[in-house]
Amino acid sequence: MVKKPVKVLLDTNVLISALIFGGKPEQTYNLVLDNQITAITSTILLAELTETLLKKFNFESIRITQLERIIKKHFKIVYSSETFHIQKDEPDNRVLEASVEGECDYIVTGDKELLTLATFKKIKIVTANQFLEILEEV
């Protein structure tokens, strides 16, 4: 029996940590680049990522363009058909929407409010460290 690949939404904060700080978020991101897990994102989350990298981290536009190419190659981009208003922080709701639309198994995030949920519609919400530990057990 063929095991279906794990579908994961990497929250913007995890992607930024992967690109700037490394560590467990980078290890998780590298699993996507190595096609070991299936990554899901949305156009809204991609826009949030590029805006944050430009405004807060002064990424050059050429670097943003390269990153967008990588994401479009390695991530499945979904368009949410549902709108949620579960979290106070509206961007967190966009994460939930994309993860449901992408039929994710996990949301990997550093966001405390999302982590407090623990699960949402059978999607487990974990840190990068927890996610890597789960993969080791499988």
C-alpha positions, 0 to 999 in steps of 0.5 A, spaced: 500 500 500 502 506 497 502 511 503 500 518 501 504 524 502 503 528 508 500 535 506 502 541 510 501 548 510 507 552 513 505 559 516 508 565 514 512 566 520 515 559 519 517 560 512 520 567 514 524 563 520 526 558 515 529 563 510 532 568 515 534 564 522 534 557 519 534 551 525 527 547 525 523 551 520 529 551 515 529 543 516 522 543 515 522 548 509 527 543 506 523 537 506 518 541 501 524 543 497 526 535 497 519 533 495 518 529 502 512 533 504 507 536 500 506 544 502 500 548 501 499 555 501 494 560 498 495 567 494 493 571 500 499 567 504 504 568 499 502 576 498 503 576 506 510 573 505 513 577 500 510 584 503 513 582 510 520 580 507 520 587 503 518 591 509 520 588 515 527 584 512 528 589 506 529 583 501 531 585 494 525 585 489 530 580 485 530 575 491 523 576 492 522 574 485 526 568 486 523 565 492 516 566 488 519 562 483 521 556 488 514 557 492 510 556 485 514 550 483 514 546 490 508 548 493 501 547 491 497 554 491 490 553 493 484 558 493 480 558 499 472 557 497 470 558 505 471 564 509 473 563 517 472 568 523 475 563 528 481 567 530 481 574 532 487 576 528 484 575 521 491 573 517 490 567 522 483 565 519 487 565 512 491 560 514 486 556 517 482 557 510 488 555 506 489 549 510 482 546 509 482 548 502 488 544 501 486 538 505 492 539 510 494 534 515 498 539 519 499 547 520 506 548 522 506 555 525 510 559 531 503 563 532 501 562 539 494 563 538 494 558 532 497 553 536 492 554 542 487 551 537 491 544 537 487 542 531 482 545 526 477 540 522 482 534 524 488 538 522 493 538 527 497 545 529 504 544 531 511 547 531 516 546 526 520 542 532 513 538 533 512 536 526 519 534 525 519 529 531 512 527 528 515 525 522 521 521 525 516 517 529 512 515 522 
